[in-house]
Amino acid sequence: MNKPDWVDNFADAKEVSNGWACKCSAHEDTHQSLSIYHGDDGKWHIHCHAGCDIKEILKGAGLKMKDILGESKQIQQLPKRIMATYDYRDLNGKLIFQAVRFAPKDFRQRKPDGRGGWTWSLKGVELIPYRLPDLAAADTVYIVEGEKDVETLVKHGKTATCNPMGAEIARAHV
């Protein structure tokens, strides 16, 4: 696949099997969280795994929609759908925050806003292990990478947990 000239506007653009991985221009990116690829539908797809809006991504890269539309006449940011939510509760069972899994695959965290809604931030929240109330009474606890793996083990009668944000947050704190 030929690399469009405008891909060079994104920092650390690296060719991958189906397009390019780049640093997102809409947020302070420490790794390549932006995917750019030409889909089977003939459209360029730009997806920030941190959830940034395409207009902000293009603006941060010094691009306009017309710069990209000239390549394929169409551009698309895939809509996100919530696929699963994972409640993080304190020892008393109070909901502290949730991990939300989206399709296409992406994760974000949110906390109750106290008015029946959500705030998409964990600012001010103490991070706790997933399924914390179950851990207190367990003799054996399996520690796995993510909530989906925890739920699989729980279905098999095991006590399991993970830290919030999977292995990525664990690496950041080592």
Backbone as a ProteinNet text record, in pm:
[ID]
protein_1_A
[PRIMARY]
MNKPDWVDNFADAKEVSNGWACKCSAHEDTHQSLSIYHGDDGKWHIHCHAGCDIKEILKGAGLKMKDILGESKQIQQLPKRIMATYDYRDLNGKLIFQAVRFAPKDFRQRKPDGRGGWTWSLKGVELIPYRLPDLAAADTVYIVEGEKDVETLVKHGKTATCNPMGAEIARAHV
[TERTIARY]
84.7	0	89.3	56.3	132.4	95	196.3	176.1	135	17.6	-23.2	72.1	97.7	188.5	147.7	17.8	-29.2	0.8	33.2	68.1	193	282.7	404.9	376.9	255.6	218.9	203.7	200.7	185.6	321.2	350.4	480.4	498	619.5	660.5	573.3	535	453.8	534.2	478.4	544.1	448.7	498.2	413.9	389.2	262.6	221.7	149.7	104.3	49.4	-65.3	-148.5	-265.4	-268.2	-155.7	-154	-39	-70.5	32.6	-11.2	85	65.2	144.6	81.5	143.3	110.5	182	144	27.4	-72.2	-189.7	-152.1	-198	-167.6	-267.9	-370.4	-473.2	-451.7	-362.5	-332.6	-183.5	-135.3	6.3	25.2	78.6	88.5	229.9	243.3	376.1	408.4	308.6	330.7	235.7	247.4	168.6	26.3	-62.4	-199.7	-296.6	-244.6	-328.5	-309.9	-420.9	-416.7	-472.6	-402.3	-447.9	-442.4	-555	-554.6	-660.7	-640	-733.9	-819.3	-947.2	-1036	-1082.8	-1143.4	-1200.6	-1311.4	-1366.6	-1474.1	-1421.9	-1287.8	-1228.7	-1207.7	-1233	-1220.2	-1094.7	-1039.3	-932.8	-996.8	-943.9	-994.2	-885.2	-922.7	-831.2	-893.7	-819.5	-875.4	-771.9	-807.4	-722.5	-773.8	-686.6	-725.4	-746.6	-715.5	-745.5	-880.2	-942.5	-1076.3	-1082.8	-974	-974.8	-1064	-1121.3	-1208.7	-1125.5	-1175.4	-1100	-1068.6	-1158.7	-1132.6	-1015.5	-1007	-895.5	-765.5	-775	-656.8	-598.8	-685.8	-640.1	-586.8	-655.2	-611.3	-472.4	-450	-320.5	-208.5	-243.1	-143.6	-127.6	-200.4	-192.6	-261.4	-360.9	-433.7	-579	-639.4	-783.1	-843.6	-971.9	-1041.4	-1012.2	-1003.7	-981.2	-844.2	-745.8	-613.5	-620.9	-711.6	-723.9	-827.4	-931.9	-1036.4	-983.3	-877.6	-818.6	-759	-726.4	-667.4	-769.8	-885.8	-980.9	-1125	-1146.4	-1278.9	-1364.2	-1318.4	-1397.1	-1303.9	-1347.3	-1273.4	-1376.1	-1339.1	-1436.7	-1368.7	-1433.5	-1392.4	-1495.6	-1447.4	-1540.1	-1616.8	-1747.1	-1823.3	-1789.5	-1793.3	-1764.2	-1895.2	-1895.3	-2009.6	-1958.3	-2032.6	-1995.4	-2025.4	-1922.1	-1937.3	-1949.7	-1884.3	-1889	-1850.2	-1903.2	-1861.4	-1818.6	-1715.9	-1660.7	-1658.3	-1736	-1747	-1631.4	-1568.9	-1466.4	-1532.3	-1544	-1613.3	-1517.3	-1543	-1459.6	-1499.9	-1435.9	-1463.6	-1607.9	-1675.8	-1816.1	-1913.3	-1861.5	-1947.2	-1988	-1936.7	-1971.4	-1896.8	-1970.9	-1911.5	-1818.1	-1691.1	-1591.8	-1570.8	-1554.9	-1541.3	-1568.3	-1574.2	-1595.3	-1487.9	-1450.8	-1373.9	-1477.2	-1468.2	-1564.5	-1488.5	-1535.9	-1476.1	-1562.4	-1497.6	-1566.2	-1528.2	-1611.7	-1576.1	-1585.6	-1484.6	-1362.6	-1287.8	-1201.8	-1139.8	-1071.7	-1119.9	-1068.1	-1121.8	-1054	-1096.8	-1089.8	-1187.7	-1186.2	-1242.1	-1210.8	-1260.2	-1351.2	-1448.5	-1540.9	-1579	-1622.6	-1666.6	-1805.4	-1884.6	-2017.6	-2002.7	-2092.6	-2084.5	-2169.1	-2238.1	-2321.2	-2461.3	-2489.2	-2621.7	-2686.4	-2636.3	-2692.4	-2622.7	-2518.8	-2444.8	-2299.4	-2215.1	-2074.7	-1982.6	-1863.1	-1753	-1643.9	-1600.6	-1500.3	-1360.4	-1333	-1203.4	-1190.7	-1069.3	-1045.6	-970	-968	-900.4	-959.6	-870.9	-914.4	-962.2	-958.7	-1005.9	-886.8	-897.9	-794.9	-816.3	-711.7	-722.4	-718.5	-812.7	-825.3	-828.9	-799.3	-807.3	-952	-966.5	-1097.4	-1151.1	-1280.2	-1351.1	-1292.2	-1253	-1190.3	-1268.6	-1400.7	-1472.4	-1452.4	-1434	-1414.7	-1278.1	-1182.3	-1044.5	-1024.1	-1099.9	-1079.1	-1096.3	-1188.5	-1217.9	-1149.7	-1073.2	-1015.9	-883.7	-863.6	-735.4	-635.9	-686.8	-604.3	-667	-583.4	-630.4	-542.8	-606.1	-535.8	-531	-412.7	-396.3	-370.4	-459.7	-450.5	-444.3	-434.7	-411.9	-535.5	-652.5	-768.5	-896.7	-998.3	-1126.6	-1193	-1178.8	-1239.3	-1180.7	-1049	-984.3	-1031.2	-1048.9	-1100.3	-1236.7	-1324.9	-1460.9	-1460.3	-1367.1	-1356.5	-1322.8	-1226.1	-1188.6	-1301.3	-1371.8	-1483.8	-1591.1	-1615.5	-1713	-1671	-1541.1	-1488.7	-1466.9	-1528.3	-1523.9	-1396.7	-1315.5	-1190.1	-1207.3	-1123.4	-1119.2	-1005.1	-1035.4	-935	-949.9	-842.8	-842.7	-744.2	-748	-649.8	-642.6	-538.2	-532.7	-606.9	-653.8	-723.3	-629.2	-682.2	-610	-505.8	-521.2	-440.3	-291.4	-215.5	-70.2	-9.4	-76	-21.1	3.9	-91.5	-73.7	29.1	37.3	136	277.3	298.3	430	463.9	364.4	389.3	431.2	395.4	425.2	541.7	609.1	720.7	846.9
-117.4	0	123.7	216.5	340.8	431.6	489.4	578.4	716.4	763.1	899.2	1001.5	1110.5	1214.6	1265.4	1275.7	1336.3	1251.7	1124.8	1040.5	1095.2	1159.1	1216.5	1331.1	1382.5	1487.7	1432.3	1300.6	1237.4	1187.6	1211.5	1174.9	1024	981.7	841.8	745.9	785.8	698.6	573.9	459.3	331.2	243.1	188.8	101.1	-29	-69.7	-196.4	-275.9	-394.2	-484.3	-424	-343.2	-292.3	-140.4	-73.1	72.7	131.2	226.6	294	311.1	302.4	335.6	463.6	561.3	692.9	742.7	846.2	915.6	1007.5	1010.2	1094.1	1240.4	1324.2	1467.4	1544.7	1477.2	1547	1536.3	1448.5	1438.4	1409.2	1427.3	1400.2	1249.2	1200.4	1056.7	1008.7	906.4	853	729.8	676	563.7	579.1	496.4	510.8	458.5	548.3	506.9	542.4	590.1	628	526.5	472.2	378.8	447.3	433.3	485	368.3	340.7	230.1	251.9	189.9	196.4	71.2	88.7	-24.2	-89.1	-206	-276.7	-196.1	-100.2	-16	99.2	106.8	212.2	342.6	345.5	467.5	462.8	580	589	589.4	510.2	504.2	558.1	649.3	706.3	682.2	610.9	574	597.3	683.3	703.9	611	526.5	430.1	495.9	625	699.9	771.8	764.3	819.6	960.1	1012.7	1150.5	1162.8	1280.7	1311.9	1337.3	1293.2	1304.6	1449.9	1541.5	1681.9	1735.5	1694.3	1736.9	1669.8	1546.6	1473.8	1545.3	1576.4	1643.6	1782.9	1856.3	1991.3	1987.2	1892	1878.6	1843.3	1778.8	1740.4	1847.3	1958.3	2064.9	2028.6	1942.9	1897.5	1942.7	1943.5	1968.2	1847	1831.9	1718.3	1709.7	1824.5	1824.3	1767.5	1779	1722.2	1571.1	1511.4	1365.6	1319.7	1396.2	1357.8	1347.5	1422.5	1415.3	1279.3	1202.7	1070.3	964.6	965	856.8	905.3	1034	1096.7	1070	981.6	952.6	924.1	962.9	931.4	895.2	808.6	763.7	740.4	785.6	746.9	645.3	526.8	420.1	456.2	434.5	461.4	357.8	400.6	309.1	258.8	132.1	72.8	12.8	31.2	-32	-180	-261.6	-406.8	-468.1	-406	-459	-348.5	-360	-271.4	-359.2	-314.7	-390.2	-298.2	-332.8	-251.1	-276.1	-170.1	-175.5	-125	-213.5	-182.3	-189.4	-105.2	-109.8	-229.7	-246.6	-362.9	-368.1	-253.7	-249.1	-267.8	-287.9	-309.1	-181.4	-66	61.8	74.1	112.3	131	251.9	228.7	335.9	386.1	293.7	330.7	209.2	231.4	124.5	129.8	12.9	0.6	-31.5	36.3	18.4	-31.2	-143.4	-199.5	-160.8	-108.3	-65.6	-155	-152.5	-206.1	-89.2	-64.9	-142.2	-138.3	-239.9	-262.8	-137.6	-95.6	20.8	14.9	77.6	80.1	222	257.9	385.9	360.8	451.9	439.1	556.7	530	634.9	612.6	721	713.2	773.5	730.6	790.4	939.1	1019.1	1163.7	1209.6	1116.2	1150.6	1199	1208.1	1254	1152	1028.1	923.5	909	986.7	979.5	941.2	974.9	934.6	1050	1045.7	1133.9	1045.5	1077.6	995.4	1036.5	1015.9	1048.5	972.8	939	877.3	973.3	1100.2	1199.9	1197.2	1184.2	1181.9	1046.9	945.1	811.6	724.7	656	559.8	433.3	390.8	271.6	148	58.9	-63	-183.1	-302.4	-422	-453.2	-515.9	-558	-669.4	-663.6	-760.8	-767.2	-650.6	-641.1	-711.8	-698.5	-767	-919	-979.4	-1125	-1168.3	-1077.8	-1113.8	-1134.4	-1061.9	-1064	-1203.7	-1282.4	-1413.5	-1528.2	-1498.4	-1605.5	-1657.1	-1787.9	-1848.8	-1834.6	-1848.6	-1839.2	-1737.2	-1648.7	-1546.9	-1553.1	-1562.9	-1560.4	-1416.2	-1371.3	-1235.9	-1246.7	-1185.8	-1194.4	-1052.6	-1044.4	-913.5	-824.3	-876.8	-790.5	-848.3	-763.2	-799.8	-918	-924.8	-1035.1	-1169.4	-1171.7	-1293.4	-1326.2	-1223.8	-1244.9	-1311.5	-1258.6	-1312.1	-1456.9	-1491.3	-1630.2	-1722.5	-1682.1	-1765.1	-1774.2	-1664	-1663.8	-1763.8	-1770.2	-1867.4	-2011.5	-2032.4	-2166	-2184.3	-2096.4	-2111.8	-2063.6	-1986.9	-1937	-1792.4	-1751.1	-1611	-1545.5	-1438.5	-1373.8	-1222.5	-1155.3	-1009.4	-961.9	-833	-765.5	-621.5	-553.8	-412.3	-333.5	-215.6	-135.8	-101.1	-97.6	-62.6	-166.6	-289.1	-401.5	-384	-451.1	-452.2	-315.8	-233.8	-102.2	-17.3	-12.7	68	3.6	-128.5	-196.2	-161.7	-159.7	-123.8	20	108.2	250.1	274.8	183.8	204.5	119.3	46.8	-37.9	43.7
0	0	0	-84.8	-91.6	24.1	82.3	196.8	146.8	192.6	154.7	218	148.6	199.2	335.8	361.4	486.3	610	593	708.4	777.8	701.1	758.1	854.7	857.6	953.9	1095.2	1109.9	1240.9	1288.6	1415.1	1472.6	1478.3	1453.6	1466.3	1386.1	1265	1180	1144.3	1176.9	1152	1072.3	963.7	882.4	956.3	960.8	1020	912	943.9	842.3	761.6	823.1	750.4	736.9	761.4	750.8	829.8	920.3	997.8	1141.7	1230	1371.3	1395.6	1458.5	1478.9	1618.4	1659.1	1781	1746.8	1833.6	1810.5	1831.2	1742.7	1749	1833.2	1885.4	1962.3	2112.6	2155.4	2298.6	2316.1	2436.6	2464	2462.6	2354.2	2330	2358.6	2440.5	2471.6	2387.5	2320.3	2229.4	2111.2	2012.8	1890.2	1910.5	1953.5	1981.5	1868.7	1757.2	1644.1	1531.4	1482.9	1370.2	1246.2	1136	1006.4	909.7	845.6	749.5	643.8	529.7	418.3	425.5	453.2	472.9	344.1	359.5	244.5	178.5	254.1	201.1	115.6	96.9	15	89.1	217.7	297	382.7	410	508.6	645.2	735.3	872	963.7	1051.3	1149.2	1284.6	1371	1501.2	1610.1	1706.3	1823.1	1932.5	1984.3	2086.5	2222.9	2233.1	2355.6	2343.4	2225.2	2207.8	2151.7	2098.3	2046	1922.7	1906.1	1793.4	1668	1553.9	1429.1	1393.2	1422.4	1390.5	1471.8	1598.6	1683.7	1639.5	1595.7	1547.1	1424.9	1329.5	1207.7	1238.3	1323.9	1361	1423.8	1515.4	1580.4	1484.3	1374.1	1273.7	1166.3	1181.5	1081.5	951.7	960.3	842.1	847.8	731.1	720.1	651.4	666.1	606.3	456.4	389.4	244.3	208.4	299.9	273.8	259.3	332.7	331.8	230.3	214	119.4	-22.4	-53.5	-186.3	-215.4	-112.7	-130.9	-169.6	-103.8	-130.6	-141.4	-128.3	-133.6	-11	78.2	197.4	314.6	432.5	554.6	660.8	748.9	847.7	981.5	1086.2	1220.2	1265.9	1300.2	1336.1	1462.6	1463.3	1585.6	1691.9	1815.3	1926	1984.2	2021.7	2091.2	2220.5	2328.7	2455.2	2445.3	2467.9	2462.1	2601.6	2700.9	2837.7	2935.2	3056.4	3165.2	3281.5	3351.7	3463.6	3585.4	3687.3	3807.7	3903.2	3945.8	4050.1	4178	4277	4402.1	4519.7	4621.2	4742	4827.2	4942.2	5027.9	5076.1	5080.5	5122.5	5006.1	4886.8	4770.4	4698.5	4742.1	4677.8	4544.9	4440.2	4308.5	4311.8	4279.6	4278	4135.4	4039.8	3899	3812.4	3683.2	3585.9	3478.4	3430.1	3307	3198.9	3086.4	2977.8	2855.4	2800.4	2679.2	2560.1	2455.5	2334.5	2217	2115.6	1984.5	1888.3	1800.4	1793.1	1926.6	1946.7	2077.4	2130.9	2245.5	2314.6	2456.6	2548.1	2687.8	2739.9	2822.2	2893.4	3032.3	3123.4	3260	3291.5	3377.5	3419.1	3564.7	3629.4	3768.5	3777.8	3877.7	3896.1	3925.7	3867.6	3890.5	4008.6	4075.2	4190.3	4153.7	4023.1	3977.1	3883.1	3889.4	3803.7	3670	3647.9	3522.1	3547	3450.2	3456	3423.4	3480	3445	3387.2	3265.6	3197.4	3241.2	3368.3	3426.9	3558.4	3594.3	3725.2	3816.7	3780.2	3863	4004	4103.1	4242.1	4292.3	4207.2	4246.1	4284.6	4397.6	4435	4353.1	4283.2	4201.1	4290.2	4268.3	4348.3	4254.6	4305.9	4220.5	4181.9	4067.3	4019.2	4109.2	4142.4	4227.1	4368.3	4420.4	4552.4	4662.9	4673.5	4782.4	4782.6	4665.5	4657.2	4709.6	4706.6	4740.5	4889.7	4971.9	5117	5177	5126	5184.3	5110.7	5007.4	4924.9	4980.1	4967.4	5002.9	4887.7	4766	4646.3	4552.5	4499.3	4404.7	4280.3	4164.4	4037.8	3989.1	3949.5	3898.5	3748.8	3671.4	3525.3	3467.3	3334.2	3272.5	3267	3240.9	3223.1	3279.9	3281.9	3341.6	3270.5	3139.3	3065.1	3110.9	3133.1	3182.9	3324.5	3406.8	3543	3535.2	3452.7	3442	3392.9	3304.9	3258.7	3374.7	3458.1	3573	3675.8	3697.5	3792.4	3746.7	3616.9	3564	3592.7	3614.5	3645.9	3795.7	3875.4	4020.5	4088.3	4020	4076.4	4122.8	4216.6	4257.8	4181.8	4111.3	4027.6	4034.2	3996	3992	3886.1	3862.4	3777.7	3825.7	3784.7	3817.9	3711.2	3744.4	3643	3528	3408.6	3287.1	3247.6	3295.3	3250.9	3271.4	3187	3200.4	3173	3092.9	3056.1	3180.7	3272.5	3394.3	3485.3	3485.7	3569	3522	3389.3	3335.8	3368.6	3369.7	3395.8	3541.3	3631.6	3773.8	3824.1	3735.7	3777.6	3786.1
[MASK]
++++++++++++++++++++++++++++++++++++++++++++++++++++++++++++++++++++++++++++++++++++++++++++++++++++++++++++++++++++++++++++++++++++++++++++++++++++++++++++++++++++++++++++++

